[in-house]
């Protein structure tokens, strides 16, 4: 499996030799708190994304038009995404070699990428018609598909994030 | 008290969780997914109380919509939290973060279903903006401290 990661391995190796990377790795208290902020910002990000998805599926917050749910949650989603991306980057920055050959880490990265594409596809295609179904009982199938994909992909991201440390015992002998 | 925790760790179900290479991991993962839903259903109402949410909707309406997701995610949190606790009962007994988490959880739970509920379900305008905002901030603070202590259990115990 190791050769699969060869192209990125040298990049991660390069980062691991930076002074900042070594300092993060050797700090006893910084890393746990980076993890704490990663989890807290995840709560806000996943929470606001999932609640918007429930509205898209037509199963939650149906007394509020979708556009209002989306518009009001958007700044919180972005702010939380910035914090969780920065803390996530710091986690990888401090221990690049722990992640580069971790298959679950790459599952998480790919799921995040697809989730981003799903959000953009929804924004640029389906959301154009929002005026037709904003306050309606059931959003159209395109909107529901985007909602399902978003829930599945972000749950995948959270689960993969939590399972990453187990990759060492599960996939390597 | 300590003996009680030792006994729990000896239950066959606790030992089975410990001996499995994946049960604990999967339970942890879904504890975190449930946390996402819990945080979301709390924030929907807290952001509204802060005046940063759906200001065109009465708070009570948002709270009613959030309720099934709030209750459902709390149930999921307990269902995925208890297996983690029983399999690590002796370790948890010694962890200050576990004690803090349980204390904050108790306070957060009581606050959510008494004061916060009263304010969220009150007719629009009964409580001033200051009270609403304070309730939202206390709610966010209490639940955040539950999550923080939960994460710290795994580090320093």
Interface residues (C-beta under 8 A of the other chain):
Chain A: X32 X35 X36 X39 X40 X42 X43 X44 X46 X47 X48 X49 X50 X51 X54 X60 X61 X62 X63 X64 X68 X69 X72 X73 X76 X154 X155 X158 X159 X161 X162 X163 X166 X169 X170
Chain B: X21 X22 X25 X26 X28 X29 X30 X32 X33 X35 X36 X37 X38 X39 X40 X41 X42 X43 X44 X47 X52 X53 X54 X55 X56 X57 X61 X62 X64 X65 X66 X68 X69 X144 X147 X148 X151 X152 X155 X156
